[in-house]
Amino acid sequence: MVSHLRDKEEEESISDEQSLYLFNTWWRQRGWGRPVRIVDAEGVFLKEGSGRKILDFSSQLMCSNLGHKNRSVIEAIAAQVKSVPFMSPAFALEVRANAAKSLSEILPRGIDKLLFSTSGSEANEAALGIVRHFQRSRGAYKIISRYASYHGSTAGAISCTGDPRRLGAEPAGKIPGVVFAPDCYCYRCPFRLSYPECDVACAEYVRYLVENEGNVAGMIVEPIVGTNGVIVPVDEYLPRLKRIAEEFSLVFVADEVMAGWGRTGTWFSFEHWGVVPDIITTAKGSTGAYAPLGITAVRRDIAEEAENTGFTHGHTYEAHPISLAAVPAVISEFRRMDLLNHVRRLGGYMKRRLEELKEAHPSVGDVRGKGLFWALELTKDRSRRLPFNTRADKAKGLQLMADRIASEMYRWGVYQHAWINHLVIAPPLIITESEIDIGIEALDKALRISDQNMAA
Ligand SMILES: Cc1ncc(COP(=O)(O)O)c(C=O)c1O
């Protein structure tokens, strides 16, 4: 058999076996088809089985912040695999102390009692448990979240998720006591108001919610909403939410799973507004995405509540040495490459290039973001801000315009994450201007599809 035919057959059989044996998560199972086989990845590029190079314009699931195959992080993980690859969390290991110490250098002072799990969902699940445990003497148990949010797939985290992924868990898989507040989403303000005349009604409504609900224990927010639109709040929003939390003795949880780890030009996104959360959860970029890790960082006095009452939570693979080995290496790679400054600089370039696309394409309704974290939201009628697709379309499994654009970009050699009516542009933070241009060029070509499908 000619060798390239054999290669193609092997390629297809690997893809077919994957779709036969693995669940295709968050997706209808039928129609997964043949996932593309990747054989290598380096820097900001993936390499397909065919040898074609693909620019990663979304850091996979907005997690490969250091790019692919960062040598220092890989070496740190490999050294740990060779020394102590696993030991029960009950034992002390140097790798655990080192990870905690290096995290304490980038976390706000005093938010440094840590639980290490293996995902963002688990980091949030633990945070919710801690909030409720801490507030139980007040009888408070309710958690405020928002509709434009994703907090994970475990019971508590999916119950706090506002996006349609929650619907699949209803009613049986949900925990009681989650209330949703309005989003600080100026492009589609839930109150149909405009900033600044609105006086940030979305934050003020939270006060009303807390007063009228009663028994509210805490709130969980993505300071910059990720998958659900890279929504950057107006400047007053987070400080005002924090003030409301303090006024009513609520625990304020910042979910930095996606927006953390330099994505917006600071270690964590809440830093842009000088707000200090009570609990910080994070995951994704913490290991460069080379090993699974969830981190729940808790304010000391909240954590001390457990000194007498116990801490009824834990996992077999909690504080896993292999994952923790990556953390100090990731932090020192950020410092060596001066990545936070790089992200701030390139963020300005990305903004300019995306705004040019908005000028050129009538189907671009909004571009927004910070650092290297951007959304491009589509519209089929700019003056009425009509979306091409809604959450209901997603739930029905219809073909979505944003997905069509992402597929077209892939044809042009760029991997792009799409969600309902927008694209999430979040390349590895090591990207250069000329690599950004490759992504923008593919986007420019793909947006012709939405331009050609505007409302009459
Ligand atoms: C903001 C946010 N929180 C939590 C999660 C859940 O993280 P994981 O998928 O690691 O469980 C995600 C995942 O995308 C996320 O974006």
The ligand as a MOL file (V3000), in Angstrom:
LIG
                    3D

  0  0  0     0  0            999 V3000
M  V30 BEGIN CTAB
M  V30 COUNTS 16 16 0 0 0
M  V30 BEGIN ATOM
M  V30 1 C -14.5300 30.4160 34.9970 0
M  V30 2 C -14.4760 28.9220 35.0600 0
M  V30 3 N -14.6930 28.3110 36.2300 0
M  V30 4 C -14.6530 26.9740 36.3360 0
M  V30 5 C -14.3780 26.1800 35.2430 0
M  V30 6 C -14.3360 24.6840 35.4020 0
M  V30 7 O -13.0210 24.2500 35.2920 0
M  V30 8 P -12.7000 22.7270 34.9120 0
M  V30 9 O -13.1560 22.5400 33.5110 0
M  V30 10 O -11.2140 22.6310 35.0790 0
M  V30 11 O -13.4290 21.8780 35.8730 0
M  V30 12 C -14.1410 26.7820 34.0080 0
M  V30 13 C -13.8720 25.9560 32.8180 0
M  V30 14 O -13.8780 26.3990 31.7120 0
M  V30 15 C -14.1960 28.1870 33.9100 0
M  V30 16 O -13.9900 28.8060 32.7510 0
M  V30 END ATOM
M  V30 BEGIN BOND
M  V30 1 1 1 2
M  V30 2 1 2 3
M  V30 3 2 2 15
M  V30 4 2 3 4
M  V30 5 1 4 5
M  V30 6 1 5 6
M  V30 7 2 5 12
M  V30 8 1 6 7
M  V30 9 1 7 8
M  V30 10 2 8 9
M  V30 11 1 8 10
M  V30 12 1 8 11
M  V30 13 1 12 13
M  V30 14 1 12 15
M  V30 15 2 13 14
M  V30 16 1 15 16
M  V30 END BOND
M  V30 END CTAB
M  END
